């Protein structure tokens, strides 16, 4: 009977440690586990920004889904990220685009509670404007100035499709549009 108690205690400890280990993963490891973020993760790796997201941080990442990246015009997408994993990319514009999705500090969704508009700066200097919609959800739109990828079309506001994914060095929010003009 005492042996069963030890086994149960060891199993409970393993589950607790397993949960802590899963939470202890950095933002890159967390995003790499999500198949809907594979294009963004590949872009972070190709541009070298992935190394930053493995450092202590903290960071807030607004990670666009594969479907969001597919909506970017193909000529801009290829210039910025390459069309294949080994393709070259623009060494200035590529990192600027992925850094347009990264904020310094850890910003949880709860920070927006009760506020109509919030303005933040990304790592590449772009302004992001969060506006509360009538349904209570927020839209995210790049503000004027800062980096532009050269798109001529009006950018669609992004929406968070999954918020507050914890990482050891920050938090990830999954968005449904790329956050550059």
Secondary structure, DSSP 8 states (H G I E B T S, - for coil): -HHHHHHHHHHHHHHHHHHHHHHTS-HHHHHHT-GGGHHHHHHHHHHTHHHHTTSS--EEEEEE-HHHHHTS-HHHHHHHH-SSTTS---TTHHHHHHHTTEEES---GGGGTT-SEEEEE-TTS-EEEEEE-TTS-EEEEE-SSS------S----EEEEEEEEEETTEEEEEESS----
